[in-house]
Each structure stands twice: as C-alpha cells, then as structure tokens.
Amino acid sequence: MRSLAIVNQKGGSGKTTTTVNLAAALGEKGRRILVVDLDPQASASHWYGVKDGGRGLLEVFTDKGTIAALIRGTEAPGVSIVASSAWLVGVEKALAGEVGAETILRRKAERLASGGWDYILMDCPPALGILTVNALAAAQEILVPVEAHVLALNGLAQLLQTVNVVKERLSPLLKLAGILACRVDYRTRHAQEVVEQLRDRFGKSVYRTVIRENIRLAECPSFGQPITEYDTNSHGAEDYRSLAQEVVKQERSR
C-alpha cells in the first residue's frame, strides 16, 4: 500500500483536481484507491457527490472515531472516499496543547493497512497547519502539484523546507514521489518557462506529465465526475492517465 499526501500550501495549485482525477485514473488501472479529504472546504468530497461529511473526521482527530467507519464508495471504479466537512475547521482548537497531535492521523491510518488498498491519497488544505502536518506524518510520500506561474516556485521552496522539518522530526522515511506542473497553458511563453525552470531545478523529481489548462477539467466538478468519466477523450483525461502511468511505474522502486 502506498500513501501519498497531495500537498501545496498555495491555493489554486491543483491539489484537489489532482487527487480526484489521479484516483480515478489509477482506479481504471485496477488499483483500489482510498481518498482522504483533509480540506475543510471539502472540495474533493463534493466532487465525488458527498454533500455533507458530518463530524466524522473531526471525531477521528479527537479520538472518538475510526477512519474505517467513514469510508464511502463512489461511482468511480475502484475509488472510495473518507469525506470532509466544515467541522474540520475546529481541529486546530481541539488539538491545541495535545501531546502527539501531529501523529494522530498516522496512528489511525495504520489500521487501514489490512483493508486491501493499493493507494491512499490525502487531499491537504492550502495551509501548513495541523491537518497538513498530520498528512505529512502519515504519508510515505508526497506529490506536489505546482501551478505554472513564477510566483508558485517561491512557495514550492518553502513547502519543501517544511517537508524536510517533518521528515527530520516525525517521519524519517518520508520521500518525494514527484512534482507535477499543473494548469500549463502552452500558448504562453511564461508557462513554458516555468516548466523549464522546474525541470532545471528539480530534475527527475518533476513528472514528465504536465497537466494542461483544459476547460473540461474546470467543468467536471459541477457534474460530480472525474475527468476520465466526464470527458474520457479530453486533454485532461489524457494527462491524468499519463500521470497514473508514471505513478504506477514508481511502484517497482518502492
């Protein structure tokens, strides 16, 4: 089982889009995927048709519930979800002063190992707070979507510094699965230059796949479907299937 935190503290970087559509593309390949929505905005949950995740995940963090009890199926083949809700906003306050608060999710997630999952994908909020730190401590790997904009590169450096701190203090085996260039508009020289800078700076850590700017990707959340089902022949579906192929190839070295 591989557990990946999909993380970037900058909003609009493509975290939820990547979580939902990578899960669906991996599901097409016969993998069993559990999406854990850790963002109080609950965008991934809404995308998969869950309108209200209730207090469930908040109770997991306050030691009153289990992750397994919250798992729901989705219409995407092979994909299940642990839904989020606005109740998660209360986590910071609920865990203030709690000893070991950063590793609660890891302790809870360890019980999922026997569930037959091939992947756990954690959609993190756009902030480096207690929820994201929990995801980093619980994950084996991180996948970082980066918007193809020069300002996003500065945020990436800050994020990787935070990851190194978490690795040193909480999770020494944490590794970078890859950096994913998202929202790439090849009609602009700027987007091309940002992708080139990413590859120059981070080399093979950057996936070969890039996620092109695509109107169909922007539309599909409104219809409660991943891009692989909403428009199976679109550039968005093609790109996320390509990413899934790269992710699957990494299994051999894990």
Summary of the structure (lengths in Angstrom):
residues: 254
radius of gyration: 17.0
end to end distance: 9.9
largest distance: 51.6
contacts: 874
relative contact order: 0.19
helix: 51%
strand: 18%
